[in-house]
Amino acid sequence: MATDKPASTDRSVYDHHLGRGVGLADTHSTYIRGMFSRIAGRYDLMNRVMSFGLDQRWRRIAALAADVPAGGLALDLGAGTGDLALAIAGHSKARTVIAADFSIDMLRYGREKIRPSAYGGLIHLTSADALALPFGDETFDCVAQAFMLRNLADLAAGLAEIRRVLKPGGKLASLELVKRERDLYSPLVECWGDMVIPLLGRLVTGDAGAYRYLPASARRFLTAGQLAHAVQEAGLVNVRWRSFALGSVALHIAQKPA
């Protein structure tokens, strides 16, 4: 899997995004939960529109890279409406996939999609906070997430929880919007994020604000290399990544030491 630049060691970058000294974690979580509740009914459609349908392909790649062993137990963290859980169930021989999210409304829409699917019996939905997971230590063979990490009030705590619930040798598969390095494509990407996506959000979901948050959250987040460093700091190893969408999306794969 191709890698980009080495991870940055500038701690000031991480302090902002790991929630240190901010003191607004509860407010942040309340805002994020409310935002996803408002857009839950059109969340899938908007994902297809924003990514030209490529988000489903990225999830399939993530599911394959997660490499869940036959009979294994996987966690889709921040599952939303369950697209990644469905991809894992369809591209592995997992015994069970737990789809966990702290938005009940997102899970309700996910349930209506998952129940009649071919994998309805494999996927179990549950409400959970990514910063305080209701699972025992060393429970999962794989933890996967799609577009959740940048929404956490405390990234370090979220990564620590992921490490805690992974079995020794278990894998993290993280698909995330990341901060791009500036290049010739930056004006095009910024125009798409700052102008087109909020307009599409208003037309499709009636909520332009939620889709102004999306590109802004990516700009405030880490680059792919910095996120790789944060994953390493959390105690995971064999960290590697590949990029999609002109570097706006990154798939990180890492492993808990055996």
C-alpha positions in Angstrom: 0.0 0.0 0.0 1.6 3.3 -1.1 2.7 5.8 1.5 3.1 9.5 1.4 5.6 11.7 3.4 6.9 10.7 6.8 4.7 11.7 9.7 5.3 15.1 11.2 6.6 15.4 14.7 5.3 18.9 15.4 3.4 18.4 18.6 1.5 21.8 18.3 -0.4 20.3 15.4 -1.7 17.4 17.5 -2.5 19.5 20.6 -5.2 21.3 18.8 -6.8 18.3 17.3 -6.5 15.9 20.3 -8.8 18.2 22.3 -6.1 19.2 24.9 -6.9 22.3 26.9 -10.1 23.0 24.9 -12.6 22.1 27.6 -15.5 21.9 25.1 -15.7 18.2 24.5 -19.4 17.9 25.7 -20.5 20.9 23.6 -18.6 19.5 20.6 -20.2 16.0 21.0 -23.7 17.5 21.3 -23.2 19.6 18.2 -21.9 16.6 16.1 -24.8 14.3 17.3 -27.4 16.9 16.5 -25.9 17.6 13.1 -25.9 13.9 12.1 -29.4 13.5 13.4 -30.6 16.3 11.2 -29.1 14.9 8.0 -29.5 11.2 8.7 -32.3 10.7 6.2 -30.3 12.0 3.3 -26.9 11.0 4.5 -26.3 8.2 2.0 -27.6 10.2 -1.0 -25.4 13.1 -0.1 -22.3 10.8 0.2 -22.9 9.5 -3.3 -23.4 13.0 -4.7 -20.3 14.5 -3.0 -18.0 11.7 -4.0 -19.5 10.9 -7.5 -20.3 7.5 -6.1 -16.7 6.7 -5.2 -17.3 6.5 -1.4 -18.7 3.0 -1.8 -15.6 1.9 -3.7 -13.4 3.4 -1.0 -15.4 1.5 1.6 -14.9 -1.8 -0.3 -11.2 -1.2 -0.5 -11.1 -0.5 3.2 -13.1 -3.7 4.0 -10.7 -5.8 1.9 -7.6 -4.1 3.5 -9.1 -4.8 7.0 -8.6 -8.5 6.2 -11.0 -9.8 8.9 -10.1 -13.5 9.5 -12.7 -16.2 8.9 -15.0 -16.4 12.0 -13.6 -13.1 13.2 -15.4 -10.2 15.0 -15.3 -6.8 13.5 -16.3 -3.3 14.7 -17.5 -0.6 12.4 -17.0 2.5 14.7 -19.0 5.6 13.9 -21.0 3.4 11.6 -23.6 5.9 10.6 -26.1 4.1 8.4 -23.9 1.0 8.1 -22.3 1.2 4.6 -18.9 0.1 5.9 -20.4 -2.7 8.0 -22.1 -4.0 4.9 -18.9 -3.8 2.9 -17.0 -5.8 5.6 -19.8 -8.4 5.8 -19.8 -8.7 2.1 -16.0 -8.9 1.6 -14.9 -11.0 4.5 -15.9 -14.2 6.3 -16.4 -12.4 9.6 -18.7 -14.2 12.0 -20.2 -10.9 13.3 -19.9 -7.2 12.5 -20.9 -4.7 15.2 -22.0 -1.4 13.8 -21.7 1.2 16.5 -22.6 4.9 16.4 -23.6 7.6 19.0 -26.4 8.9 16.7 -29.6 6.9 17.2 -31.1 8.5 14.1 -28.3 7.3 11.9 -28.6 3.8 13.3 -32.4 3.8 12.7 -31.8 4.5 9.0 -29.0 1.9 8.9 -31.3 -0.7 10.4 -33.9 -0.2 7.7 -31.1 -0.8 5.1 -29.3 -3.7 6.8 -32.2 -5.8 8.0 -33.5 -6.8 4.5 -29.9 -7.2 3.1 -28.2 -10.5 2.6 -26.0 -9.7 5.7 -28.8 -8.7 8.1 -28.0 -11.7 10.3 -24.3 -10.9 10.6 -24.5 -7.2 11.4 -25.6 -6.0 14.9 -26.3 -2.3 15.5 -25.6 -0.6 18.8 -25.3 2.9 20.3 -21.8 3.7 21.5 -19.5 6.6 22.3 -16.2 6.2 20.5 -14.4 7.8 23.5 -15.8 5.3 26.0 -16.6 2.1 24.1 -18.9 -0.4 25.9 -16.7 -3.4 24.9 -14.1 -5.4 26.8 -10.4 -5.3 26.2 -9.1 -7.3 23.3 -12.5 -8.0 21.8 -12.2 -7.4 18.1 -10.1 -8.8 15.3 -10.6 -5.5 13.4 -11.8 -2.0 14.1 -12.8 -0.1 11.0 -14.1 3.5 10.6 -15.2 5.8 7.8 -15.1 9.6 8.2 -15.4 9.6 12.0 -12.0 10.3 13.5 -11.9 14.0 12.6 -15.3 14.5 14.4 -13.9 13.3 17.8 -13.4 15.8 20.6 -10.3 14.0 21.6 -8.5 12.0 18.9 -5.9 10.5 21.2 -8.6 9.1 23.5 -10.5 7.7 20.5 -7.3 6.0 19.2 -6.5 4.7 22.7 -10.0 3.1 22.9 -9.5 1.5 19.4 -6.2 0.0 20.6 -7.8 -1.2 23.8 -10.6 -3.2 22.2 -8.4 -4.7 19.4 -7.0 -8.2 20.0 -3.2 -8.5 19.8 -2.5 -8.6 16.1 -5.8 -7.1 15.2 -6.1 -4.4 12.6 -7.3 -0.8 12.3 -8.8 0.2 8.9 -9.4 4.0 8.9 -10.9 5.8 6.0 -10.9 9.6 6.6 -11.0 13.0 5.1 -7.6 14.6 5.8 -6.0 18.0 5.4 -4.3 18.2 1.9 -0.8 19.5 1.3 -1.1 22.6 -0.9 -0.5 22.0 -4.6 -1.8 22.9 -8.0 -5.2 21.3 -7.3 -5.8 23.2 -4.1 -7.9 26.0 -5.5 -10.2 23.4 -7.3 -10.5 21.3 -4.1 -11.3 24.4 -2.0 -13.9 25.7 -4.4 -15.6 22.3 -4.4 -15.6 22.1 -0.6 -16.4 25.7 0.3 -18.9 26.5 -2.4 -20.3 23.4 -4.2 -20.7 21.0 -1.3 -22.7 23.5 0.9 -25.0 24.3 -2.0 -25.5 20.6 -2.7 -26.1 20.0 1.0 -28.8 22.7 1.0 -30.5 21.2 -2.1 -30.3 17.6 -1.0 -30.7 17.7 2.7 -31.9 21.3 3.4 -28.9 21.8 5.8 -26.1 23.8 4.2 -24.5 24.3 7.6 -23.7 20.6 8.1 -22.0 20.6 4.8 -20.0 23.8 5.5 -18.7 21.9 8.5 -17.5 19.0 6.5 -14.8 20.7 4.4 -13.9 23.0 7.3 -13.4 19.9 9.6 -11.0 18.4 7.0 -8.9 21.6 6.9 -8.7 21.7 10.7 -7.7 18.0 10.8 -4.4 16.3 10.2 -2.6 15.5 7.0 -2.3 11.8 6.1 1.2 11.7 7.4 0.3 13.4 10.7 -2.6 11.0 11.2 -0.2 8.1 10.6 2.0 9.6 13.3 -1.0 9.9 15.7 -1.9 6.3 15.1 1.7 5.3 15.9 1.6 7.4 19.1 -1.5 5.4 20.1 0.7 2.3 20.2 -0.3 0.7 16.8 2.4 -0.6 14.4 2.9 -1.3 10.7 1.1 1.9 9.9 0.7 2.5 6.2 -1.7 4.5 4.0 -2.9 5.3 0.5 -4.7 8.4 -0.7 -7.8 9.0 -2.9 -9.6 12.0 -4.3 -6.5 14.1 -5.0 -5.3 13.5 -1.5 -8.5 14.5 0.3 -9.2 11.0 1.6 -6.8 8.6 3.2 -7.0 5.0 4.1 -4.8 4.1 7.0 -4.1 0.5 8.0 -2.3 -0.4 11.3 -2.0 -3.3 13.7 -2.0 -3.8 17.4 1.3 -5.5 18.4 0.9 -9.2 18.9 
